[in-house]
Amino acid sequence: MTTASPTRLHADVAFLTGIQPARQYLNLASLNQAADYIRAEFEQLGGAAVTEQRYQVEGEEYRNIIASFGPPDAERLVVGAHYDVCGEQPGADDNASAVAGLLETARLLQPLAAALTRRVDFVAYSLEEPPFFGTEHMGSAVHAAALHAAGARVRAMLCYEMIGYFSDAPGSQQFPDAGLAALYPDTGNFIIVVGRQGQEALTQQVQALMQANSTIDVQRINLPAGQPLAGLSDHRNYWQHGYQAVMINDTSFLRNPHYHEATDTIDTLDFARMAQVVNGVLGALLGL
């Protein structure tokens, strides 16, 4: 099986972080530039059905970009990542790394699409960041609500959220409390599958499939749905409609000191490890 390319991941992040002004909700032209890039990359993949979900917020139009593979009416897997940033920052880890992972996963799946028994939807969302986080205006909220309204059967949703920052320094991994610190490595060189309590079977299955298909250490955690760390990305909106969803994450601000800062730049990312995360997620998609 073909494996993820650090070079292609770097090229995607370089494009997204190079958009000026930053791709945040106040800079609609920049958001559209990112959306156009994602759409063009999807359209290069033969066999992909590429569509857009456009929606209005405060008089402006925003776009989710979707590429679908597999039998159209089959039970589906959703893989998502948001392409907007919080404020005037390049957003290399948050969330260009995840968009690059989304695109690369789609590239790797494309040659295998003819054998799929499930539909796989790759979705790039707008408006994950404040001031829209936690509202019905998140692109993922719009997408999840549309799936529910259509009666779509969803096996699981996998959310890419910040997958590029790693450190081999002891003590580089922080925790919100001593209880969690006792359970996980204190070195920030792992990726984690985050789910909510009650979906332990899915979280364990995704972790096992990712671990079997990558060389990176894959951890897992199930948190109460109301715990703030549980729903810090687009997966939260699928829970609201009864869909199982997990987040694939480098632990965000618990590890990355550049979170929501102007220093969240491409040179801080580890593309070799990002590629291993993608290899793991591809394995999970094929095994779920």
GIBELNOR-V111819 format. One record per pair of residues at least 12 apart in sequence whose C-alpha atoms are under 8 Angstrom apart, sorted by the first residue. I is the first residue (numbers start at 1). J is the second residue. Records with the same first field share a line. If there is no record, write none. Layout:
BEGIN
I = J + J
END
This chain:
BEGIN
2 = 108
3 = 108 + 275 + 279
4 = 104 + 105 + 108 + 275 + 276 + 278 + 279
5 = 104 + 275
6 = 271 + 272 + 274 + 275
7 = 271
8 = 104
9 = 97 + 100 + 101 + 104 + 271 + 274 + 275
10 = 100 + 271
12 = 96 + 99 + 100
13 = 92 + 96 + 97 + 99 + 100 + 266
14 = 266
16 = 34 + 90 + 92 + 96
17 = 90 + 91 + 92 + 96 + 265 + 266
18 = 90
19 = 33 + 34 + 90
21 = 88
22 = 85 + 87 + 88 + 89 + 90
23 = 83 + 84 + 85 + 88
24 = 84 + 85 + 86 + 87 + 88 + 127
25 = 84 + 127
31 = 83 + 84 + 126
32 = 63
34 = 83
35 = 63 + 64 + 65 + 83 + 124
38 = 65 + 103 + 124
39 = 65 + 66
41 = 103
42 = 67 + 103 + 106
45 = 107 + 110
46 = 110
47 = 69 + 110 + 113
48 = 67 + 68 + 69 + 110
49 = 66 + 67 + 68 + 69
50 = 65 + 66 + 67 + 68
51 = 65 + 66 + 67
52 = 64 + 65 + 66
53 = 65 + 66 + 143
55 = 142
57 = 137
62 = 126 + 127
63 = 125 + 126 + 139
64 = 123 + 124 + 125 + 126 + 139 + 143
65 = 123 + 124 + 125
66 = 121 + 122 + 123 + 124
67 = 121 + 122 + 123
68 = 119 + 120 + 121 + 122
69 = 110 + 113 + 116 + 119 + 120 + 121
70 = 113 + 114 + 115 + 116 + 117 + 118 + 119 + 120
71 = 116 + 117 + 118 + 119
72 = 119
73 = 119
74 = 117 + 118 + 119 + 153
75 = 118 + 119 + 152 + 153 + 154 + 155
76 = 118 + 119 + 120 + 121 + 152 + 153 + 154 + 155 + 156
77 = 118 + 119 + 120 + 121 + 154 + 155 + 156 + 157 + 158 + 285
78 = 120 + 121 + 122 + 123 + 154 + 156 + 157 + 158
79 = 102 + 120 + 121 + 122 + 123 + 157 + 158 + 159 + 160
80 = 102 + 122 + 123 + 124 + 125 + 157 + 158 + 159 + 160 + 234
81 = 95 + 98 + 99 + 102 + 123 + 124 + 125 + 159 + 160 + 161 + 234
82 = 95 + 98 + 99 + 124 + 125 + 126 + 127 + 128 + 139 + 161 + 234
83 = 95 + 96 + 99 + 124 + 125 + 126
84 = 125 + 126 + 127 + 128 + 129
85 = 129
86 = 129 + 130 + 260
87 = 260
88 = 262
89 = 260 + 261 + 262 + 263 + 264
90 = 262 + 263 + 264 + 265
91 = 260 + 261 + 262 + 264 + 265
92 = 264 + 265 + 266 + 269
93 = 162 + 163 + 164 + 165 + 259 + 264 + 265 + 266 + 269
94 = 161 + 162 + 259 + 260 + 264
95 = 161 + 162
96 = 162
97 = 161 + 162 + 163 + 164 + 274
98 = 160 + 161 + 162 + 163 + 164
99 = 124 + 160
101 = 160 + 163 + 274 + 275 + 278
102 = 122 + 124 + 160
104 = 278
105 = 278 + 279 + 281 + 282
106 = 122
108 = 282
109 = 282
125 = 138 + 139 + 140
126 = 138 + 139 + 140
127 = 139
128 = 140 + 233 + 234
138 = 234
140 = 234 + 235 + 237 + 238
141 = 234 + 237 + 238
144 = 237 + 238 + 241
145 = 241
148 = 241
154 = 243 + 244
155 = 243 + 244
156 = 243 + 244 + 245 + 246
157 = 235 + 238 + 243 + 244 + 245 + 246
158 = 235 + 245 + 246 + 247 + 248
159 = 233 + 234 + 235 + 245 + 246 + 247 + 248
160 = 247 + 248 + 249
161 = 233 + 247 + 248 + 249 + 250
162 = 248 + 249 + 250 + 251 + 252
163 = 191 + 248 + 249 + 250 + 274 + 277
164 = 250 + 269 + 270 + 271 + 273 + 274
165 = 250 + 255 + 256 + 268 + 269 + 270
166 = 188 + 189 + 190 + 250 + 255 + 256 + 269 + 270 + 273
167 = 187 + 188 + 189
168 = 187 + 188 + 189
169 = 187 + 188
170 = 186 + 187 + 188
171 = 186 + 187 + 188
172 = 186 + 187 + 188 + 255
173 = 185 + 186 + 187 + 188 + 254 + 255
174 = 186 + 254 + 255
175 = 254
176 = 254
184 = 219
188 = 250 + 255
189 = 216 + 217
190 = 216 + 217 + 218 + 219 + 250
191 = 216 + 217 + 218 + 219 + 248 + 249 + 250 + 251 + 277
192 = 218 + 219 + 220 + 221 + 247 + 248 + 249 + 250 + 251
193 = 206 + 207 + 218 + 219 + 220 + 221 + 246 + 247 + 248 + 249
194 = 220 + 221 + 222 + 223 + 230 + 246 + 247 + 248 + 249
195 = 220 + 221 + 222 + 223 + 230 + 245 + 246 + 247
196 = 221 + 222 + 223 + 224 + 225 + 230 + 246
197 = 222 + 223 + 224 + 225
198 = 222
199 = 222 + 244
200 = 222
202 = 244
203 = 220 + 221 + 222 + 246
204 = 220
205 = 284 + 288
206 = 281 + 284 + 288
207 = 219 + 220
209 = 280 + 281 + 283 + 284 + 287
210 = 277 + 279 + 280 + 281 + 282 + 283 + 284
211 = 280
212 = 280 + 283
213 = 279 + 280 + 283
214 = 276 + 277 + 279 + 280
215 = 276
216 = 273 + 276 + 277
233 = 247
235 = 247
END
